[in-house]
Amino acid sequence: MACILLVDDEPMMLDLLELYLQPNGFRCLKAESGTEALRLLEWKQPDLVILDIMMPAMDGWEVCRRIRQSSDVPVLMLTAIDETEAVVRGLETGADDYMAKPFEEEELIARIRALLRRSGKKEIIETDGLVWERERFRLTYGSRVIPLTPKEFELLGLLMQKPGRVFDRDSLLGHVWGWDTETESRTVDSHIRNLREKIRRTSFPVDRHLVTVRGVGYKWELE
């Protein structure tokens, strides 16, 4: 499930965006200022940012410029300013797309999905014959289908999406269970254990790929 950071100084707009996005399968983080957005970006590492321009203290252009100093996360600027000069300035500071308020829900969702596709959020991931398929909600090894719960499926997909990257338990909880979850971190450990047991039954060398980083969390290794 993709995580989207919503940045706008108007709480009602943040709530409206969340109302549109959540039923379409997106998890939302909300920030009411540029400073808060940059902090969440570093801490939570969302898959996409929807960014308003006209905000006090730090406008959207400056936020986008700072994002581009450390991240290539897709940025969609969503604002009431609908002038060519503003559009060009937004794109020149590093935005990937631009929409004017008011907007249609269907177009917003379509643009988000297009940006996620272009950013490389894979729908099918394969490692040595182990194939994770998002649309079919299926994990296979050879001709064998490995039954997973929804949380196990999302957890494995997140790790396989970013091979070599170490995820701590809090980050895994946030991405898979939601950032406001009260679920304890040991839940991640039990899901990882279940994943290993299920995949190991197929003779796939899961212990070589699903690696525990002691004292931190987990990662997916290609070799």
Secondary structure as UniProt FT lines:
FT   STRAND          3..7
FT   HELIX           11..21
FT   HELIX           22..24
FT   STRAND          27..31
FT   HELIX           34..44
FT   STRAND          48..51
FT   HELIX           60..68
FT   TURN            69..70
FT   STRAND          75..79
FT   HELIX           84..92
FT   TURN            93..94
FT   STRAND          97..100
FT   HELIX           105..118
FT   TURN            119..120
FT   STRAND          124..127
FT   TURN            128..129
FT   STRAND          130..133
FT   TURN            134..137
FT   STRAND          138..141
FT   TURN            142..143
FT   STRAND          144..145
FT   HELIX           150..161
FT   TURN            163..164
FT   STRAND          167..168
FT   HELIX           169..177
FT   TURN            179..180
FT   HELIX           186..200
FT   TURN            201..203
FT   HELIX           206..209
FT   STRAND          210..213
FT   TURN            214..216
FT   STRAND          217..220
//
